[in-house]
Amino acid sequence: MTLQRPPQVGAPSRGRRRQPRPGLRGLKKSLRHHWQLYLLIVVPLVYFVVFKYIPMSNAVLAFKNYNVVAGIWGSEWVGWKNFEMFFQNPVFWTLVNNTFLLSFYTVLASFPIAIILALALNEVRQGLFKRTVQMVTYAPYFISTVVVVSMTILVLAPRLGIVNRGLGFFGIDAIDFLGDPSYFRHIYVWSEIWQTAGYSAVIYLAALSAIDPALHEAAKMDGAGRLRRILHVDLPGIMPTAMVILVLGVGNIMAIGFEKAFLLQNPLNLSQSEIIATYVYKTGLLNADFSLATAVGLFNSVINLLLLLFVNAVAKRLTGNGLWS
Amino acid sequence: MTTYAEQVRKIREPRGDKIFMVFVYLLLIVFLSVILFPLIYIVASSFSDPEAVSSGRVILWPVDFTLRGYEAALSNPQVIQGYLNTVFYTVVGTLISVTLTIAIAYPMSRKTFVGRNVAMSVILFTMLFTGGLVPTYLVVQQLGMLDTRWALIIPQAIGVWQVIIARTYFRSAIPDELGDAAQLDGCSDLRFLWSVVIPLAKPMIAVVALTYAILQWNSYFDALIYLKNPDLFPLQLVLRNVLILNTFSGGAVDASLVLERQQLAELLKYSLIVVSSVPVLAIYPFVARYFTKGILIGAVKG
């Protein structure tokens, strides 16, 4: 995601005639010769402006008191009132807490599991077993969230679910997993891992295959066993990839999958399952309190952006790897 | 070289390695079973007698094999309508998404396109910061798209990730010199794109199309917020209503059969899960390899 600068004016003249120079003159020349390329990009750019940038500007609603008749720009300014209302609402800390813990737990648990799966697969020689494990672990990624959640609900159902039947076999009383708030986070995170572990492992497998075999051979010569080679060759080898994944994961901490939390939610587990995104949906679209919901959403987006920048800076300082390095 | 490699291989494998490999295989078998078990359980239940499912006799193999769950699922008008809607959204949505993705990714991959980095930054920024749910909803509302099929197709038409994949592919697979040569022969940019670039990029286009198609097939959230008319609901939203909210309104059933009806409604859930996931899981083994490549391009910085 690096943004390359166009060649500098006065750069070595090689290819100068073919590569338009930057600045207005270059643009004009490029426009004249390649107007069709600019024509192509018009509609997609309009899409980004309309569906991404206009919503960003619509976020001024957070500082207004939305009035349907007056519209977004005609509504009256109220400063930070909406934010103050949100921060003073007793639900504020619950939401922040739930959102943060849920995401943090997801990142912390899924990150090592994907790496372990990839490392284990990497040790097995290419064959039917390896291909089967890879295919099967990857498959749930293609199942929709609705279906994964309903499978979770069916499997964990209090009376008929297979999990409770299994517990019953050992003489343990049935547990209403989804009705008990204390189970919500575990259900959320482990169903997430069930769905995405295979998918995440693919990225690490690719990084592992890029490790120079000579390093492994050298380690073998020195008498290193498989475990030692994993620790001293494989793990350092996938470090840059792991860091990018971790940064993205932490950067998205407040943007946790709304869809799943919403689907798993029920009145009984709300104390743990209500997160910022579900709250925005309810206040904004169900209660039509547009301004408050926008303020909450904006708060969330800003925290997200700051977290991403912060974690990226830390990762870069510690390991030399980050996004846009 | 081979002799060297053989020498290396001959070096004694440390004794701990065998134990370690046993551990690795065990671990993978655990992974395999944990992921496979719920899937098999659901499929087995879907083919079992409603009574057997309710009394908990199904574990990994259908008990009293029957197709009644599937009959109920496939004769439900909501499900059929949802299926047809989803096919429509998937086909039309994918077509539009792929066209727009190529239209933005190709120019940005050309060195002759001054301003490509500005355009790319404009797009990448949308990955970092968003206006949020309500501001986006208001745009869709102002465009008069609420409760129309467009609401499920247009607002999510272009994915940044797919644009990155397409641009990277165009940049590495289509050298600029090829375009220059074509232009010298009097070939316009659009014609070059249509008759040279797109045919060459077919594998990448297939991957991008599939990612869009699967997203469209599996999405329910846009429908939830933008649609009120049940005739427009995609399959996933129908599924949510039936599976999670338990609002199944089957045909008229004799009042004396309430228990059986309940059991059938429960069985229907298993069958519905299978019916709705089969199309995606059926094509998945054929495209998994390309998908993997796609992930990798998407993961590469640049």
Chai-1 contact restraints between the chains, C-beta under 6 A:
chainA,res_idxA,chainB,res_idxB,connection_type,confidence,min_distance_angstrom,max_distance_angstrom,comment,restraint_id
A,M1,B,K301,contact,1.0,0.0,6.0,A-B,restraint_1
A,L3,B,N117,contact,1.0,0.0,6.0,A-B,restraint_2
A,L3,B,S121,contact,1.0,0.0,6.0,A-B,restraint_3
A,Q19,B,K111,contact,1.0,0.0,6.0,A-B,restraint_4
A,P20,B,V114,contact,1.0,0.0,6.0,A-B,restraint_5
A,G26,B,V114,contact,1.0,0.0,6.0,A-B,restraint_6
A,L27,B,V114,contact,1.0,0.0,6.0,A-B,restraint_7
A,S30,B,V114,contact,1.0,0.0,6.0,A-B,restraint_8
A,H34,B,T112,contact,1.0,0.0,6.0,A-B,restraint_9
A,H34,B,D189,contact,1.0,0.0,6.0,A-B,restraint_10
A,Q36,B,S188,contact,1.0,0.0,6.0,A-B,restraint_11
A,Q36,B,D189,contact,1.0,0.0,6.0,A-B,restraint_12
A,Q36,B,L190,contact,1.0,0.0,6.0,A-B,restraint_13
A,L37,B,P107,contact,1.0,0.0,6.0,A-B,restraint_14
A,L37,B,F113,contact,1.0,0.0,6.0,A-B,restraint_15
A,L37,B,D189,contact,1.0,0.0,6.0,A-B,restraint_16
A,L40,B,A103,contact,1.0,0.0,6.0,A-B,restraint_17
A,L40,B,P107,contact,1.0,0.0,6.0,A-B,restraint_18
A,I41,B,I104,contact,1.0,0.0,6.0,A-B,restraint_19
A,I41,B,P107,contact,1.0,0.0,6.0,A-B,restraint_20
A,P44,B,L100,contact,1.0,0.0,6.0,A-B,restraint_21
A,P44,B,A103,contact,1.0,0.0,6.0,A-B,restraint_22
A,P44,B,I104,contact,1.0,0.0,6.0,A-B,restraint_23
A,Y47,B,I158,contact,1.0,0.0,6.0,A-B,restraint_24
A,F51,B,P155,contact,1.0,0.0,6.0,A-B,restraint_25
A,K52,B,T126,contact,1.0,0.0,6.0,A-B,restraint_26
A,I54,B,V139,contact,1.0,0.0,6.0,A-B,restraint_27
A,P55,B,G131,contact,1.0,0.0,6.0,A-B,restraint_28
A,P55,B,P135,contact,1.0,0.0,6.0,A-B,restraint_29
A,P55,B,T136,contact,1.0,0.0,6.0,A-B,restraint_30
A,P55,B,V139,contact,1.0,0.0,6.0,A-B,restraint_31
A,M56,B,G131,contact,1.0,0.0,6.0,A-B,restraint_32
A,N58,B,G131,contact,1.0,0.0,6.0,A-B,restraint_33
A,N58,B,P135,contact,1.0,0.0,6.0,A-B,restraint_34
A,N58,B,L138,contact,1.0,0.0,6.0,A-B,restraint_35
A,A59,B,G131,contact,1.0,0.0,6.0,A-B,restraint_36
A,A59,B,P135,contact,1.0,0.0,6.0,A-B,restraint_37
A,A120,B,V24,contact,1.0,0.0,6.0,A-B,restraint_38
A,A120,B,L27,contact,1.0,0.0,6.0,A-B,restraint_39
A,A120,B,L28,contact,1.0,0.0,6.0,A-B,restraint_40
A,E123,B,V24,contact,1.0,0.0,6.0,A-B,restraint_41
A,V133,B,L28,contact,1.0,0.0,6.0,A-B,restraint_42
A,V133,B,L32,contact,1.0,0.0,6.0,A-B,restraint_43
A,V136,B,L32,contact,1.0,0.0,6.0,A-B,restraint_44
A,V136,B,I35,contact,1.0,0.0,6.0,A-B,restraint_45
A,V136,B,L36,contact,1.0,0.0,6.0,A-B,restraint_46
A,T137,B,F31,contact,1.0,0.0,6.0,A-B,restraint_47
A,T137,B,I35,contact,1.0,0.0,6.0,A-B,restraint_48
A,F142,B,V280,contact,1.0,0.0,6.0,A-B,restraint_49
A,F142,B,Y284,contact,1.0,0.0,6.0,A-B,restraint_50
A,I143,B,S277,contact,1.0,0.0,6.0,A-B,restraint_51
A,S144,B,N218,contact,1.0,0.0,6.0,A-B,restraint_52
A,S144,B,Q236,contact,1.0,0.0,6.0,A-B,restraint_53
A,V146,B,Y220,contact,1.0,0.0,6.0,A-B,restraint_54
A,V146,B,Q236,contact,1.0,0.0,6.0,A-B,restraint_55
A,V146,B,L239,contact,1.0,0.0,6.0,A-B,restraint_56
A,V146,B,R240,contact,1.0,0.0,6.0,A-B,restraint_57
A,V147,B,I273,contact,1.0,0.0,6.0,A-B,restraint_58
A,V147,B,S277,contact,1.0,0.0,6.0,A-B,restraint_59
A,S150,B,L243,contact,1.0,0.0,6.0,A-B,restraint_60
A,S150,B,I244,contact,1.0,0.0,6.0,A-B,restraint_61
A,M151,B,P38,contact,1.0,0.0,6.0,A-B,restraint_62
A,V155,B,P38,contact,1.0,0.0,6.0,A-B,restraint_63
A,L160,B,G56,contact,1.0,0.0,6.0,A-B,restraint_64
A,I162,B,Y41,contact,1.0,0.0,6.0,A-B,restraint_65
A,R165,B,G56,contact,1.0,0.0,6.0,A-B,restraint_66
A,V202,B,T292,contact,1.0,0.0,6.0,A-B,restraint_67
A,V202,B,I295,contact,1.0,0.0,6.0,A-B,restraint_68
A,I203,B,A299,contact,1.0,0.0,6.0,A-B,restraint_69
A,A206,B,L296,contact,1.0,0.0,6.0,A-B,restraint_70
A,E217,B,V8,contact,1.0,0.0,6.0,A-B,restraint_71
A,K220,B,V8,contact,1.0,0.0,6.0,A-B,restraint_72
A,K220,B,I11,contact,1.0,0.0,6.0,A-B,restraint_73
A,G225,B,P14,contact,1.0,0.0,6.0,A-B,restraint_74
A,G225,B,G16,contact,1.0,0.0,6.0,A-B,restraint_75
A,G225,B,D17,contact,1.0,0.0,6.0,A-B,restraint_76
A,R226,B,D17,contact,1.0,0.0,6.0,A-B,restraint_77
A,R226,B,F20,contact,1.0,0.0,6.0,A-B,restraint_78
A,L227,B,F20,contact,1.0,0.0,6.0,A-B,restraint_79
A,E259,B,F221,contact,1.0,0.0,6.0,A-B,restraint_80
A,L263,B,I244,contact,1.0,0.0,6.0,A-B,restraint_81
A,V280,B,L133,contact,1.0,0.0,6.0,A-B,restraint_82
A,G284,B,L133,contact,1.0,0.0,6.0,A-B,restraint_83
A,G284,B,V134,contact,1.0,0.0,6.0,A-B,restraint_84
A,L285,B,I225,contact,1.0,0.0,6.0,A-B,restraint_85
A,F290,B,V134,contact,1.0,0.0,6.0,A-B,restraint_86
A,A293,B,V134,contact,1.0,0.0,6.0,A-B,restraint_87
A,T294,B,V134,contact,1.0,0.0,6.0,A-B,restraint_88
A,T294,B,P135,contact,1.0,0.0,6.0,A-B,restraint_89
A,G297,B,G132,contact,1.0,0.0,6.0,A-B,restraint_90
A,G297,B,L133,contact,1.0,0.0,6.0,A-B,restraint_91
A,S301,B,F129,contact,1.0,0.0,6.0,A-B,restraint_92
A,S301,B,T130,contact,1.0,0.0,6.0,A-B,restraint_93
A,S301,B,G132,contact,1.0,0.0,6.0,A-B,restraint_94
A,L305,B,L128,contact,1.0,0.0,6.0,A-B,restraint_95
A,L305,B,F129,contact,1.0,0.0,6.0,A-B,restraint_96
